[in-house]
């Protein structure tokens, strides 16, 4: 877990949850923007990702390993006694939704960036082949899930970083795959059971990892009195892993400001 504090008068604290296969260092740009806007940031690497482990890389025994890890990050936000927000990208968005559902955490707003609620059909078409070929082996057997890093971003600088990053997850276990698929289905089908919290979801309309319009329809079933759904004209799955983040950050900051205004702090 890492903490970055703003140098300005703090408005709130933000927990950032990274996506599958990657790690928290790909959010340094976003963290810098948030700190400049007056927010402390708490983040870290999810189990089986980044610097957490090399032995169980790309493997989890239970989805709640993710939920429990992020819950630890939320416990740290209590030290600040400030409004608390969460940003979840892809898998991080799925984790955020399940965290809110399972734990009574004090949260003032959630931002979902291409949340993992529906894989792209071209990816899902490989599911039967993968499950047939891998099922006969151990749950910890690793395979390439077929998610190309160029699907995350078209930004050349990030693509070069991917090429030289030994911490990226290149293969996942069969159990990881099965667990994430099952959790994605369960969360999407029961999304109306989540408590009423302000939510903004940002999608990329040409996404190659998730089905953005199907996923956005799931999000619209949230029983939230304040729900914003933004569809960007973009092919990049990772909203903030590119040079030009002016538009999505504008939406993000406006959402945060509206929540601070609602609770009387702006």
C-alpha positions as a Markdown table, in Angstrom:
| # | Residue | x | y | z |
|---|---|---|---|---|
| 1 | Unk | 0.0 | 0.0 | 0.0 |
| 2 | Unk | 1.2 | 3.5 | -0.8 |
| 3 | Unk | 0.0 | 6.9 | 0.3 |
| 4 | Unk | 0.5 | 10.2 | -1.6 |
| 5 | Unk | -0.6 | 13.4 | 0.2 |
| 6 | Unk | -1.5 | 16.6 | -1.5 |
| 7 | Unk | 0.6 | 19.7 | -0.8 |
| 8 | Unk | -2.6 | 21.9 | -0.8 |
| 9 | Unk | -5.5 | 22.2 | 1.5 |
| 10 | Unk | -7.0 | 18.7 | 1.3 |
| 11 | Unk | -10.5 | 18.3 | 0.0 |
| 12 | Unk | -10.7 | 14.6 | 0.3 |
| 13 | Unk | -9.0 | 11.2 | -0.1 |
| 14 | Unk | -9.2 | 8.9 | -3.1 |
| 15 | Unk | -8.6 | 5.2 | -3.2 |
| 16 | Unk | -7.4 | 4.1 | -6.7 |
| 17 | Unk | -7.9 | 0.4 | -7.7 |
| 18 | Unk | -5.9 | -0.7 | -10.8 |
| 19 | Unk | -7.0 | -3.1 | -13.5 |
| 20 | Unk | -6.2 | -6.8 | -14.2 |
| 21 | Unk | -2.7 | -7.7 | -15.5 |
| 22 | Unk | -1.2 | -4.3 | -14.6 |
| 23 | Unk | -0.2 | -2.6 | -11.3 |
| 24 | Unk | -0.5 | 0.7 | -9.5 |
| 25 | Unk | 2.5 | 2.5 | -11.1 |
| 26 | Unk | 0.4 | 3.0 | -14.3 |
| 27 | Unk | -1.6 | 5.5 | -12.3 |
| 28 | Unk | 1.2 | 7.9 | -11.3 |
| 29 | Unk | -0.1 | 10.5 | -13.8 |
| 30 | Unk | -3.6 | 10.3 | -12.4 |
| 31 | Unk | -2.3 | 10.4 | -8.8 |
| 32 | Unk | -0.3 | 13.6 | -9.7 |
| 33 | Unk | -3.5 | 15.2 | -11.1 |
| 34 | Unk | -5.5 | 14.3 | -8.0 |
| 35 | Unk | -2.8 | 15.7 | -5.6 |
| 36 | Unk | -2.7 | 18.9 | -7.6 |
| 37 | Unk | -6.5 | 19.1 | -7.2 |
| 38 | Unk | -6.3 | 18.8 | -3.4 |
| 39 | Unk | -6.8 | 15.1 | -2.8 |
| 40 | Unk | -4.7 | 12.6 | -0.9 |
| 41 | Unk | -4.4 | 9.2 | -2.7 |
| 42 | Unk | -4.2 | 5.7 | -1.4 |
| 43 | Unk | -3.5 | 2.8 | -3.7 |
| 44 | Unk | -1.5 | -0.4 | -4.0 |
| 45 | Unk | -1.1 | -3.6 | -6.0 |
| 46 | Unk | -3.8 | -6.2 | -6.0 |
| 47 | Unk | -3.0 | -9.8 | -4.9 |
| 48 | Unk | -1.1 | -11.7 | -7.7 |
| 49 | Unk | -0.2 | -8.4 | -9.4 |
| 50 | Unk | 2.8 | -6.0 | -9.4 |
| 51 | Unk | 5.1 | -6.2 | -6.3 |
| 52 | Unk | 2.7 | -8.3 | -4.2 |
| 53 | Unk | 4.1 | -11.7 | -5.2 |
| 54 | Unk | 6.0 | -13.6 | -7.8 |
| 55 | Unk | 5.0 | -17.1 | -6.6 |
| 56 | Unk | 1.2 | -16.6 | -7.1 |
| 57 | Unk | 1.4 | -14.1 | -10.0 |
| 58 | Unk | -1.8 | -14.2 | -12.0 |
| 59 | Unk | -3.6 | -16.4 | -9.4 |
| 60 | Unk | -6.1 | -16.0 | -6.6 |
| 61 | Unk | -7.9 | -18.5 | -4.6 |
| 62 | Unk | -11.0 | -16.4 | -4.0 |
| 63 | Unk | -12.3 | -13.1 | -5.3 |
| 64 | Unk | -12.5 | -11.7 | -1.8 |
| 65 | Unk | -8.7 | -11.6 | -1.7 |
| 66 | Unk | -9.2 | -8.5 | -3.8 |
| 67 | Unk | -12.0 | -7.1 | -1.7 |
| 68 | Unk | -10.2 | -7.7 | 1.5 |
| 69 | Unk | -7.0 | -6.0 | 0.2 |
| 70 | Unk | -8.9 | -2.9 | -0.9 |
| 71 | Unk | -10.8 | -2.8 | 2.4 |
| 72 | Unk | -7.3 | -2.5 | 4.1 |
| 73 | Unk | -6.7 | 0.6 | 1.9 |
| 74 | Unk | -10.1 | 2.1 | 3.0 |
| 75 | Unk | -9.2 | 1.6 | 6.6 |
| 76 | Unk | -6.3 | 4.0 | 6.1 |
| 77 | Unk | -8.6 | 6.7 | 4.7 |
| 78 | Unk | -10.2 | 7.0 | 8.2 |
| 79 | Unk | -7.0 | 8.7 | 9.5 |
| 80 | Unk | -7.8 | 11.8 | 7.4 |
| 81 | Unk | -11.4 | 12.4 | 8.5 |
| 82 | Unk | -12.1 | 13.7 | 5.0 |
| 83 | Unk | -14.7 | 12.9 | 2.3 |
| 84 | Unk | -13.7 | 9.6 | 0.7 |
| 85 | Unk | -13.9 | 8.5 | -3.0 |
| 86 | Unk | -12.9 | 5.5 | -5.0 |
| 87 | Unk | -11.8 | 5.1 | -8.6 |
| 88 | Unk | -11.8 | 1.6 | -10.1 |
| 89 | Unk | -10.5 | 0.8 | -13.5 |
| 90 | Unk | -11.7 | -2.4 | -15.2 |
| 91 | Unk | -11.2 | -5.2 | -12.7 |
| 92 | Unk | -10.8 | -2.4 | -10.1 |
| 93 | Unk | -14.4 | -1.2 | -10.9 |
| 94 | Unk | -15.7 | -4.7 | -10.3 |
| 95 | Unk | -13.9 | -4.9 | -7.0 |
| 96 | Unk | -15.2 | -1.5 | -6.0 |
| 97 | Unk | -18.8 | -2.5 | -6.6 |
| 98 | Unk | -18.4 | -5.8 | -4.7 |
| 99 | Unk | -16.7 | -3.9 | -1.8 |
| 100 | Unk | -19.6 | -1.5 | -1.5 |
| 101 | Unk | -22.1 | -4.3 | -1.6 |
| 102 | Unk | -20.4 | -6.5 | 1.0 |
| 103 | Unk | -19.1 | -3.9 | 3.5 |
| 104 | Unk | -20.7 | -0.9 | 5.1 |
| 105 | Unk | -18.0 | 1.6 | 4.2 |
| 106 | Unk | -18.3 | 5.4 | 4.4 |
| 107 | Unk | -17.9 | 6.5 | 0.8 |
| 108 | Unk | -18.9 | 9.8 | -0.8 |
| 109 | Unk | -18.7 | 8.8 | -4.4 |
| 110 | Unk | -17.5 | 6.1 | -6.9 |
| 111 | Unk | -16.0 | 6.5 | -10.3 |
| 112 | Unk | -16.0 | 3.4 | -12.5 |
| 113 | Unk | -13.7 | 3.4 | -15.5 |
| 114 | Unk | -14.7 | 0.8 | -18.0 |
| 115 | Unk | -15.8 | -1.6 | -15.2 |
| 116 | Unk | -15.4 | -5.3 | -15.9 |
| 117 | Unk | -19.1 | -6.3 | -16.1 |
| 118 | Unk | -19.1 | -7.8 | -19.6 |
| 119 | Unk | -16.2 | -9.1 | -21.6 |
| 120 | Unk | -16.0 | -8.4 | -25.3 |
| 121 | Unk | -17.7 | -11.1 | -27.2 |
| 122 | Unk | -14.6 | -11.9 | -29.3 |
| 123 | Unk | -12.9 | -12.7 | -26.0 |
| 124 | Unk | -15.8 | -14.7 | -24.6 |
| 125 | Unk | -15.8 | -16.8 | -27.8 |
| 126 | Unk | -12.5 | -18.2 | -26.7 |
| 127 | Unk | -13.9 | -19.2 | -23.3 |
| 128 | Unk | -15.2 | -22.6 | -24.3 |
| 129 | Unk | -11.9 | -23.5 | -26.0 |
| 130 | Unk | -9.9 | -22.3 | -23.0 |
| 131 | Unk | -12.0 | -24.0 | -20.5 |
| 132 | Unk | -12.0 | -27.3 | -22.4 |
| 133 | Unk | -8.2 | -27.3 | -22.9 |
| 134 | Unk | -7.3 | -26.1 | -19.4 |
| 135 | Unk | -10.0 | -27.8 | -17.3 |
| 136 | Unk | -8.2 | -31.2 | -17.4 |
| 137 | Unk | -5.2 | -29.7 | -15.6 |
| 138 | Unk | -4.7 | -28.1 | -12.2 |
| 139 | Unk | -6.6 | -24.9 | -11.1 |
| 140 | Unk | -3.2 | -23.2 | -10.8 |
| 141 | Unk | -2.2 | -24.0 | -14.4 |
| 142 | Unk | -1.4 | -20.7 | -16.2 |
| 143 | Unk | -2.3 | -19.7 | -19.7 |
| 144 | Unk | -2.4 | -16.6 | -21.8 |
| 145 | Unk | -5.9 | -15.1 | -21.6 |
| 146 | Unk | -5.6 | -13.5 | -25.0 |
| 147 | Unk | -5.9 | -9.9 | -23.8 |
| 148 | Unk | -3.4 | -7.8 | -25.7 |
| 149 | Unk | -1.8 | -4.9 | -24.0 |
| 150 | Unk | -2.6 | -2.7 | -27.0 |
| 151 | Unk | -6.2 | -3.1 | -26.0 |
| 152 | Unk | -5.5 | -1.1 | -22.8 |
| 153 | Unk | -4.1 | 1.9 | -24.6 |
| 154 | Unk | -2.9 | 3.1 | -28.0 |
| 155 | Unk | -0.4 | 5.5 | -26.4 |
| 156 | Unk | 3.1 | 4.7 | -27.6 |
| 157 | Unk | 4.8 | 5.7 | -24.3 |
| 158 | Unk | 2.7 | 3.3 | -22.3 |
| 159 | Unk | 3.0 | 0.6 | -24.9 |
| 160 | Unk | 6.8 | 0.9 | -24.6 |
| 161 | Unk | 6.5 | 0.6 | -20.8 |
| 162 | Unk | 4.5 | -2.6 | -21.2 |
| 163 | Unk | 7.2 | -4.1 | -23.4 |
| 164 | Unk | 9.8 | -3.7 | -20.7 |
| 165 | Unk | 7.7 | -4.3 | -17.6 |
| 166 | Unk | 8.5 | -7.6 | -15.9 |
| 167 | Unk | 5.8 | -6.9 | -13.3 |
| 168 | Unk | 2.9 | -7.2 | -15.8 |
| 169 | Unk | 0.9 | -10.4 | -15.6 |
| 170 | Unk | 1.3 | -12.3 | -18.9 |
| 171 | Unk | -0.4 | -15.5 | -17.8 |
| 172 | Unk | -3.3 | -16.2 | -15.4 |
| 173 | Unk | -4.4 | -19.4 | -13.7 |
| 174 | Unk | -7.5 | -21.3 | -14.7 |
| 175 | Unk | -8.9 | -20.6 | -11.3 |
| 176 | Unk | -8.3 | -16.8 | -11.7 |
| 177 | Unk | -10.2 | -16.9 | -15.0 |
| 178 | Unk | -13.1 | -18.9 | -13.6 |
| 179 | Unk | -13.3 | -16.8 | -10.4 |
| 180 | Unk | -13.4 | -13.4 | -12.3 |
| 181 | Unk | -15.9 | -14.6 | -14.9 |
| 182 | Unk | -18.2 | -15.9 | -12.1 |
| 183 | Unk | -17.9 | -12.7 | -10.0 |
| 184 | Unk | -18.5 | -10.5 | -13.1 |
| 185 | Unk | -21.7 | -12.4 | -13.8 |
| 186 | Unk | -22.9 | -12.3 | -10.2 |
| 187 | Unk | -22.2 | -8.6 | -9.7 |
| 188 | Unk | -23.8 | -7.6 | -13.0 |
| 189 | Unk | -26.9 | -9.7 | -12.4 |
| 190 | Unk | -27.4 | -8.4 | -8.9 |
| 191 | Unk | -26.2 | -4.8 | -9.3 |
| 192 | Unk | -29.5 | -3.4 | -8.2 |
| 193 | Unk | -28.7 | -4.8 | -4.7 |
| 194 | Unk | -26.0 | -2.2 | -4.1 |
| 195 | Unk | -26.6 | 0.6 | -1.6 |
| 196 | Unk | -27.4 | 4.1 | -2.8 |
| 197 | Unk | -24.1 | 5.9 | -3.4 |
| 198 | Unk | -23.2 | 8.6 | -6.0 |
| 199 | Unk | -21.7 | 6.9 | -9.1 |
| 200 | Unk | -20.1 | 8.1 | -12.3 |
| 201 | Unk | -19.2 | 5.5 | -14.9 |
| 202 | Unk | -16.9 | 6.4 | -17.9 |
| 203 | Unk | -16.8 | 4.0 | -20.9 |
| 204 | Unk | -14.8 | 3.9 | -24.2 |
| 205 | Unk | -17.2 | 3.1 | -27.0 |
| 206 | Unk | -14.6 | 1.2 | -29.1 |
| 207 | Unk | -13.3 | -0.9 | -26.2 |
| 208 | Unk | -11.7 | -4.2 | -27.1 |
| 209 | Unk | -11.8 | -5.7 | -23.7 |
| 210 | Unk | -15.3 | -5.1 | -22.4 |
| 211 | Unk | -18.7 | -4.6 | -24.1 |
| 212 | Unk | -19.1 | -0.9 | -23.2 |
| 213 | Unk | -22.8 | -0.6 | -24.0 |
| 214 | Unk | -23.8 | -3.9 | -22.3 |
| 215 | Unk | -21.7 | -2.9 | -19.3 |
| 216 | Unk | -23.2 | 0.6 | -19.2 |
| 217 | Unk | -26.7 | -0.9 | -19.2 |
| 218 | Unk | -25.8 | -2.9 | -16.1 |
| 219 | Unk | -24.5 | 0.2 | -14.4 |
| 220 | Unk | -27.8 | 2.0 | -15.2 |
| 221 | Unk | -29.6 | -0.6 | -13.0 |
| 222 | Unk | -27.8 | 0.8 | -9.9 |
| 223 | Unk | -30.3 | 2.0 | -7.4 |
| 224 | Unk | -28.5 | 5.3 | -7.1 |
| 225 | Unk | -30.2 | 8.7 | -6.8 |
| 226 | Unk | -27.2 | 10.2 | -8.5 |
| 227 | Unk | -25.8 | 8.3 | -11.5 |
| 228 | Unk | -23.8 | 9.6 | -14.4 |
| 229 | Unk | -22.8 | 7.5 | -17.4 |
| 230 | Unk | -20.3 | 8.9 | -19.9 |
| 231 | Unk | -19.4 | 7.3 | -23.2 |
| 232 | Unk | -16.1 | 8.5 | -24.6 |
| 233 | Unk | -15.3 | 8.3 | -28.3 |
| 234 | Unk | -12.2 | 6.2 | -27.7 |
| 235 | Unk | -10.7 | 2.7 | -28.3 |
| 236 | Unk | -8.6 | 2.8 | -25.1 |
| 237 | Unk | -9.8 | 0.6 | -22.3 |
| 238 | Unk | -7.5 | 2.4 | -19.8 |
| 239 | Unk | -9.0 | 5.9 | -19.4 |
| 240 | Unk | -6.0 | 7.6 | -17.9 |
| 241 | Unk | -3.1 | 5.7 | -19.6 |
| 242 | Unk | -2.5 | 8.2 | -22.3 |
| 243 | Unk | -1.1 | 11.7 | -22.7 |
| 244 | Unk | -4.4 | 13.5 | -23.3 |
| 245 | Unk | -6.6 | 13.0 | -20.3 |
| 246 | Unk | -8.2 | 16.4 | -20.2 |
| 247 | Unk | -11.7 | 15.4 | -21.0 |
| 248 | Unk | -12.1 | 12.4 | -18.6 |
| 249 | Unk | -10.3 | 14.3 | -15.8 |
| 250 | Unk | -12.8 | 17.2 | -16.3 |
| 251 | Unk | -15.7 | 14.8 | -15.8 |
| 252 | Unk | -13.9 | 13.2 | -12.8 |
| 253 | Unk | -13.2 | 16.6 | -11.1 |
| 254 | Unk | -16.6 | 17.9 | -11.7 |
| 255 | Unk | -18.2 | 14.8 | -10.1 |
| 256 | Unk | -16.0 | 15.1 | -7.0 |
| 257 | Unk | -16.8 | 18.8 | -6.7 |
| 258 | Unk | -20.5 | 18.1 | -7.0 |
| 259 | Unk | -20.3 | 15.6 | -4.1 |
| 260 | Unk | -18.3 | 18.1 | -2.0 |
| 261 | Unk | -20.9 | 20.7 | -2.7 |
| 262 | Unk | -23.7 | 18.3 | -1.8 |
| 263 | Unk | -22.2 | 17.6 | 1.7 |
| 264 | Unk | -21.5 | 21.3 | 2.2 |
| 265 | Unk | -17.7 | 21.5 | 1.8 |
| 266 | Unk | -17.7 | 23.6 | -1.4 |
